[in-house]
Amino acid sequence: MLRVGVLVVGLLVGLAPLRDLIFFTAPAGGFVALLAAWLTMFDARRRGESLFLADLGVSPGVLVMVALGPPVVGEAVVGLLGSL
């Protein structure tokens, strides 16, 4: 959803060419992945899921790694597709 938001806002504002809005640089992709992980952790804390998982013995570091997994893999796939 973050990438779609960047694309829509970038196209409406005329910020950059379409290719630059779709294929981020490495630092921008890392920022988007960290932002997605932070939003996931924020939502888990808001709903009390992180406390529930902590009661089951899951540490906050493991939760952050699980939250980072999908966005990092997604950014890597998009980055590889952009290099083709």
Summary of the structure (lengths in Angstrom):
residues: 84
radius of gyration: 15.5
end to end distance: 23.7
largest distance: 48.3
contacts: 197
relative contact order: 0.14
helix: 82%
strand: 0%
